[in-house]
Amino acid sequence: MSTHLGADLSDPDVARAMVDNRLAYEGPPELGHWVIMLDDDLIGLAHLRPSKELPGDLPEIGWYLSARHGGRGLATEAALALLRRGLDEMGLNSVWALVRVDNAPSLRLAERLGFLVVGLGSHYNGAHRVHVALPGRA
Ligand SMILES: CC(C)(COP(=O)(O)OP(=O)(O)OC[C@H]1O[C@@H](n2cnc3c(N)ncnc32)[C@H](O)[C@@H]1OP(=O)(O)O)[C@@H](O)C(=O)NCCC(=O)NCCS
């Protein structure tokens, strides 16, 4: 799962630090971190929170799915639900996604969700494609 993330999440200490960091979220209560559930199993994580990489606290989305459950649209379904919640229910003006230029599955996911590609940037210690979804467009 962490091939493209710059942190080895197979190391339990690194994984715990990642979860602790998410649990320590202190932003707006309507934003934050979600788990992706399949029946009673936790199979992934997603977030929609103020970006630490983009200016102005822009809302940034992210998705992570256990490889065991990949390849059948579950991450797409979860990410789309979160995107719709942000744009339609919360009334956000935009939702941003930063995806490493070599993270092919995640780039395809952003395309499937209808994100617009607006450029390239240096984020999270590497080159990332910058995507945005706007109300009524995704
Ligand atoms: C990014 C990530 C979530 C994508 O996982 P995924 O399994 O490709 O995503 P989905 O569960 O939506 O499955 C989509 C795949 O299933 C296929 N699929 C099958 N049935 C489908 C359906 N009903 N709906 C959509 N896709 C379907 C799609 O064609 C797609 O395969 P393809 O990309 O080879 O065309 C996963 O690779 C991951 O967790 N990576 C590590 C964390 C990470 O990099 N996160 C992103 C940080 S920016």
The ligand as an SDF file (V2000), in Angstrom:
LIG
                    3D

 48 50  0  0  0  0  0  0  0  0999 V2000
   -4.9930    4.1510   -5.1830 C   0  0  0  0  0  0  0  0  0  0  0  0
   -5.7360    2.8760   -4.8470 C   0  0  0  0  0  0  0  0  0  0  0  0
   -6.7860    3.1610   -3.7920 C   0  0  0  0  0  0  0  0  0  0  0  0
   -6.4160    2.3770   -6.1330 C   0  0  0  0  0  0  0  0  0  0  0  0
   -6.9060    1.0790   -5.8980 O   0  0  0  0  0  0  0  0  0  0  0  0
   -7.7530    0.3450   -7.0290 P   0  0  0  0  0  0  0  0  0  0  0  0
   -7.9500   -1.0530   -6.6080 O   0  0  0  0  0  0  0  0  0  0  0  0
   -7.1330    0.6010   -8.3750 O   0  0  0  0  0  0  0  0  0  0  0  0
   -9.1160    1.1620   -7.0030 O   0  0  0  0  0  0  0  0  0  0  0  0
  -10.5930    0.6080   -7.0490 P   0  0  0  0  0  0  0  0  0  0  0  0
  -10.9000   -0.1940   -5.8250 O   0  0  0  0  0  0  0  0  0  0  0  0
  -11.4720    1.7920   -7.2950 O   0  0  0  0  0  0  0  0  0  0  0  0
  -10.6160   -0.3540   -8.2980 O   0  0  0  0  0  0  0  0  0  0  0  0
  -10.4640    0.2030   -9.5860 C   0  0  0  0  0  0  0  0  0  0  0  0
   -9.9840   -0.8660  -10.5200 C   0  0  0  0  0  0  0  0  0  0  0  0
  -10.9580   -1.8880  -10.5400 O   0  0  0  0  0  0  0  0  0  0  0  0
  -11.5610   -1.9640  -11.8410 C   0  0  0  0  0  0  0  0  0  0  0  0
  -12.9970   -2.1110  -11.6070 N   0  0  0  0  0  0  0  0  0  0  0  0
  -13.6420   -3.2950  -11.6300 C   0  0  0  0  0  0  0  0  0  0  0  0
  -14.9390   -3.1100  -11.3450 N   0  0  0  0  0  0  0  0  0  0  0  0
  -15.1110   -1.7780  -11.1540 C   0  0  0  0  0  0  0  0  0  0  0  0
  -16.2480   -0.9730  -10.8360 C   0  0  0  0  0  0  0  0  0  0  0  0
  -17.4550   -1.5000  -10.6600 N   0  0  0  0  0  0  0  0  0  0  0  0
  -16.0710    0.3550  -10.6840 N   0  0  0  0  0  0  0  0  0  0  0  0
  -14.8670    0.9110  -10.8600 C   0  0  0  0  0  0  0  0  0  0  0  0
  -13.7440    0.1840  -11.1480 N   0  0  0  0  0  0  0  0  0  0  0  0
  -13.8870   -1.1380  -11.3080 C   0  0  0  0  0  0  0  0  0  0  0  0
  -11.1930   -0.6790  -12.5500 C   0  0  0  0  0  0  0  0  0  0  0  0
  -11.0980   -0.8800  -13.9510 O   0  0  0  0  0  0  0  0  0  0  0  0
   -9.8620   -0.3630  -11.9310 C   0  0  0  0  0  0  0  0  0  0  0  0
   -8.8040   -1.0930  -12.5240 O   0  0  0  0  0  0  0  0  0  0  0  0
   -7.7550   -0.3540  -13.4860 P   0  0  0  0  0  0  0  0  0  0  0  0
   -7.2350    0.8570  -12.7490 O   0  0  0  0  0  0  0  0  0  0  0  0
   -6.7200   -1.3910  -13.7210 O   0  0  0  0  0  0  0  0  0  0  0  0
   -8.5460    0.0430  -14.6860 O   0  0  0  0  0  0  0  0  0  0  0  0
   -4.7560    1.7780   -4.3320 C   0  0  0  0  0  0  0  0  0  0  0  0
   -3.8350    1.4860   -5.3530 O   0  0  0  0  0  0  0  0  0  0  0  0
   -4.0200    2.1820   -3.0800 C   0  0  0  0  0  0  0  0  0  0  0  0
   -4.5470    2.1390   -1.9740 O   0  0  0  0  0  0  0  0  0  0  0  0
   -2.7390    2.5660   -3.2210 N   0  0  0  0  0  0  0  0  0  0  0  0
   -1.9000    2.8590   -2.0790 C   0  0  0  0  0  0  0  0  0  0  0  0
   -2.2680    4.1700   -1.4170 C   0  0  0  0  0  0  0  0  0  0  0  0
   -2.1490    5.3040   -2.3740 C   0  0  0  0  0  0  0  0  0  0  0  0
   -1.2540    5.3650   -3.2010 O   0  0  0  0  0  0  0  0  0  0  0  0
   -3.1060    6.2370   -2.2400 N   0  0  0  0  0  0  0  0  0  0  0  0
   -3.1620    7.3990   -3.0790 C   0  0  0  0  0  0  0  0  0  0  0  0
   -2.3590    8.5050   -2.5190 C   0  0  0  0  0  0  0  0  0  0  0  0
   -2.5360    9.8830   -3.6480 S   0  0  0  0  0  0  0  0  0  0  0  0
  1  2  1  0
  2  3  1  0
  2  4  1  0
  2 36  1  0
  4  5  1  0
  5  6  1  0
  6  7  2  0
  6  8  1  0
  6  9  1  0
  9 10  1  0
 10 11  2  0
 10 12  1  0
 10 13  1  0
 13 14  1  0
 14 15  1  0
 15 16  1  0
 15 30  1  0
 16 17  1  0
 17 18  1  0
 17 28  1  0
 18 19  1  0
 18 27  1  0
 19 20  2  0
 20 21  1  0
 21 22  1  0
 21 27  2  0
 22 23  1  0
 22 24  2  0
 24 25  1  0
 25 26  2  0
 26 27  1  0
 28 29  1  0
 28 30  1  0
 30 31  1  0
 31 32  1  0
 32 33  2  0
 32 34  1  0
 32 35  1  0
 36 37  1  0
 36 38  1  0
 38 39  2  0
 38 40  1  0
 40 41  1  0
 41 42  1  0
 42 43  1  0
 43 44  2  0
 43 45  1  0
 45 46  1  0
 46 47  1  0
 47 48  1  0
M  END
$$$$
